[in-house]
Each structure stands twice: as C-alpha cells, then as structure tokens.
C-alpha cells in the first residue's frame, strides 16, 4: 500500500541508529534479495530466524509467510533432523 515494507523501514532505522552496515543490510534484505552476495547472505540468515520464530509461535502448520524449503535448509547447511530440533527448541522458548 505504501510502497515499502517493515524490512525497508527497519533498515532505515538501523542506519539512523548508526548500527553497523552489516546489521543494516541484514535487516533491510531479510525479505528481498540484496545486490551483492554478502548482504544477500546476511538477509537470508535473518529471514531464516524470522521464519523459525513465526513457525514456533503459530505452530508448524499455522505460518503462511516465508518457509524454509529444502533449498533453504541446504543453503543453511541443516539436515531435516536439525531443522526439526530448531523448531522444537524455538517452540519451547516461546512458551516460557
């Protein structure tokens, strides 16, 4: 509706707050690809963490946003077992 999303606004805030450029990039690109591989990777890690948090909070089947498919797990270097363990630990942490 406004032509920008929370990732873009977060990146602008990170810049205004003078956070490190690497942190700014991680925030700004967690929903869209960056133009260089380093910033893309930083955004991808935040996207994965964001997805785990949402999946844990809503239950595995309740989250309809970004998902971590086989390609994402491979890029993160995670097995299906590790993925499941992260989901379980994150879900436990949200209940505390």
Rosetta silent file (secondary structure, phi, psi, omega in degrees, C-alpha in Angstrom):
SEQUENCE: XXXXXXXXXXXXXXXXXXXXXXXXXXXXXXXXXXXXXXXXXXXXXXXXXXXXXXXXXXXXXXXXXXXXXXXXXXXXXXXXXXXXXXXXXXXXXXXX
SCORE:     score description
SCORE:     0.000 S_00000001
   1 L     0.000  -42.657 -177.133    0.000    0.000    0.000 S_00000001
   2 L   -96.787   -8.633 -179.639    2.786    2.459    0.914 S_00000001
   3 L    88.004    9.399  176.537    5.452    1.123   -1.444 S_00000001
   4 L  -151.371  164.055 -179.401    7.731   -0.179    1.314 S_00000001
   5 L  -124.705  179.294 -176.717    7.710   -2.915    3.939 S_00000001
   6 H   -64.795  -27.402  178.444    8.896   -3.353    7.506 S_00000001
   7 H   -66.524  -43.089  178.586   12.269   -4.676    6.351 S_00000001
   8 H   -63.874  -46.470  179.003   12.971   -1.459    4.456 S_00000001
   9 H   -62.785  -41.865  177.416   11.843    0.701    7.390 S_00000001
  10 H   -60.288  -41.105  177.253   13.911   -1.435    9.766 S_00000001
  11 H   -63.410  -40.039  177.277   16.967   -0.934    7.584 S_00000001
  12 H   -64.666  -40.964  177.270   16.410    2.830    7.598 S_00000001
  13 H   -64.794  -42.609  178.288   16.088    2.797   11.387 S_00000001
  14 H   -59.175  -38.064  176.858   19.243    0.702   11.718 S_00000001
  15 H   -67.085  -46.537 -179.507   21.020    3.326    9.605 S_00000001
  16 H   -61.616  -36.666  179.839   19.612    6.218   11.648 S_00000001
  17 L   -81.593    2.253  177.408   20.662    4.475   14.859 S_00000001
  18 L    60.497   36.461  172.854   24.147    4.073   13.353 S_00000001
  19 L   -71.589  160.815 -178.069   24.212    0.302   13.645 S_00000001
  20 L   -55.928  144.048  179.201   26.954   -1.452   11.734 S_00000001
  21 H   -54.416  -33.991  178.857   26.432   -1.555    7.949 S_00000001
  22 H   -66.627  -35.876  177.394   26.339   -5.359    8.084 S_00000001
  23 H   -70.226  -42.060  177.811   23.446   -5.207   10.577 S_00000001
  24 H   -56.614  -46.232 -179.252   21.656   -2.628    8.435 S_00000001
  25 H   -64.584  -42.324 -179.546   21.932   -4.923    5.411 S_00000001
  26 H   -59.967  -41.789  179.507   20.736   -7.981    7.352 S_00000001
  27 H   -70.145  -48.647 -173.914   17.619   -6.117    8.471 S_00000001
  28 H   -64.742  -33.530 -173.199   16.913   -4.420    5.147 S_00000001
  29 L  -105.988   21.956 -178.212   17.266   -7.548    2.987 S_00000001
  30 L   -79.736   -5.209  173.710   15.547  -10.197    5.081 S_00000001
  31 L  -122.924   -4.984 -179.742   12.538  -10.256    2.723 S_00000001
  32 L  -144.905  149.895 -176.725   14.164   -9.334   -0.578 S_00000001
  33 L   -70.635  143.107  175.675   17.447  -10.208   -2.246 S_00000001
  34 L   -85.185  169.050 -178.785   20.377   -7.812   -1.967 S_00000001
  35 L   -83.953  -14.303  177.514   22.514   -6.831   -4.911 S_00000001
  36 L  -125.258  153.877 -173.919   25.679   -8.423   -3.530 S_00000001
  37 H   -61.150  -35.755 -178.367   26.255  -11.929   -2.147 S_00000001
  38 H   -65.935  -47.029  179.326   27.395  -10.836    1.322 S_00000001
  39 H   -68.304  -34.085  176.311   24.310   -8.723    2.003 S_00000001
  40 H   -61.131  -44.842 -178.830   22.087  -11.431    0.490 S_00000001
  41 H   -64.108  -41.591  178.554   23.557  -13.983    2.909 S_00000001
  42 H   -62.066  -45.722  178.310   23.071  -11.671    5.902 S_00000001
  43 H   -63.239  -37.620 -179.389   19.443  -11.066    4.945 S_00000001
  44 H   -63.589  -39.743  178.969   18.902  -14.783    4.378 S_00000001
  45 H   -64.396  -43.225  178.027   20.070  -15.626    7.912 S_00000001
  46 H   -65.862  -39.884  177.124   17.664  -13.079    9.409 S_00000001
  47 H   -59.094  -43.792  179.874   14.880  -14.404    7.159 S_00000001
  48 H   -63.184  -45.256  179.136   15.536  -17.935    8.457 S_00000001
  49 H   -63.368  -41.494  178.028   15.491  -16.781   12.086 S_00000001
  50 H   -61.144  -43.442  179.926   12.311  -14.774   11.448 S_00000001
  51 H   -64.889  -44.788  177.531   10.669  -17.809    9.861 S_00000001
  52 H   -58.962  -43.729 -179.665   11.631  -20.096   12.756 S_00000001
  53 H   -62.008  -45.393  179.438   10.206  -17.597   15.248 S_00000001
  54 H   -66.663  -41.488  179.880    6.909  -17.289   13.369 S_00000001
  55 H   -63.468  -39.784  179.928    6.607  -21.038   12.818 S_00000001
  56 H   -68.275  -38.617 -177.428    7.203  -21.701   16.511 S_00000001
  57 H   -72.313  -31.814 -175.342    4.703  -19.060   17.593 S_00000001
  58 H  -104.341   -5.547 -173.785    1.929  -20.214   15.253 S_00000001
  59 L    89.281  149.802 -174.927    2.613  -23.931   15.122 S_00000001
  60 L   -51.407  -39.841 -176.467    4.237  -25.704   12.211 S_00000001
  61 L   -91.453   -7.370 -174.425    1.131  -25.615   10.048 S_00000001
  62 L   -88.616  -16.137 -176.657   -0.100  -22.161   11.026 S_00000001
  63 L   -87.035  126.390 -177.849    2.554  -19.968    9.451 S_00000001
  64 L  -111.950    6.256  179.302    1.753  -18.847    5.901 S_00000001
  65 L   -85.224 -144.347  178.793    4.708  -16.476    5.361 S_00000001
  66 L   -55.687  140.823  177.344    8.244  -17.363    4.342 S_00000001
  67 L  -120.691  160.316  176.383    9.023  -21.061    4.580 S_00000001
  68 L  -106.826   93.777  178.883   12.265  -22.970    4.847 S_00000001
  69 L   -82.788 -175.996 -178.949   12.197  -25.463    1.998 S_00000001
  70 H   -56.579  -40.082 -179.614   14.838  -27.997    1.040 S_00000001
  71 H   -65.266  -38.089  178.125   16.838  -25.348   -0.838 S_00000001
  72 H   -67.371  -44.186  179.208   16.857  -23.077    2.228 S_00000001
  73 H   -62.020  -39.889  178.883   17.883  -25.910    4.541 S_00000001
  74 H   -65.432  -42.591  179.162   20.672  -26.855    2.153 S_00000001
  75 H   -63.348  -34.118  178.102   21.877  -23.237    1.974 S_00000001
  76 H   -81.520  -11.987 -178.381   21.881  -23.111    5.783 S_00000001
  77 L    74.608   31.244 -177.342   23.667  -26.469    5.977 S_00000001
  78 L  -109.430  138.959  173.113   20.867  -28.017    8.052 S_00000001
  79 L   -83.243  167.906  176.751   19.535  -31.553    7.919 S_00000001
  80 H   -60.801  -35.850  179.415   15.835  -32.286    8.305 S_00000001
  81 H   -67.388  -42.329  178.336   16.577  -33.525   11.824 S_00000001
  82 H   -65.071  -40.738  177.341   18.392  -30.319   12.756 S_00000001
  83 H   -58.027  -47.504 -179.776   15.546  -28.272   11.280 S_00000001
  84 H   -64.392  -40.491  178.746   13.036  -30.149   13.413 S_00000001
  85 H   -63.044  -40.350  177.807   15.198  -29.753   16.526 S_00000001
  86 H   -63.725  -44.134  177.877   15.410  -25.977   15.963 S_00000001
  87 H   -58.317  -45.155 -178.558   11.624  -25.802   15.557 S_00000001
  88 H   -65.442  -43.692  179.800   11.101  -27.727   18.793 S_00000001
  89 H   -66.391  -38.161  179.463   13.598  -25.623   20.769 S_00000001
  90 H   -68.467  -39.558  178.223   12.130  -22.398   19.401 S_00000001
  91 H   -64.066  -41.150  177.697    8.602  -23.519   20.241 S_00000001
  92 H   -62.028  -42.008 -178.837    9.692  -24.365   23.791 S_00000001
  93 H   -65.609  -32.823 -179.599   11.311  -20.950   24.164 S_00000001
  94 H   -73.773  -20.028 -179.169    8.135  -19.160   23.043 S_00000001
  95 H   -86.025  -14.476 -177.200    6.141  -20.973   25.725 S_00000001
  96 L   -81.307    0.000    0.000    8.417  -19.820   28.563 S_00000001
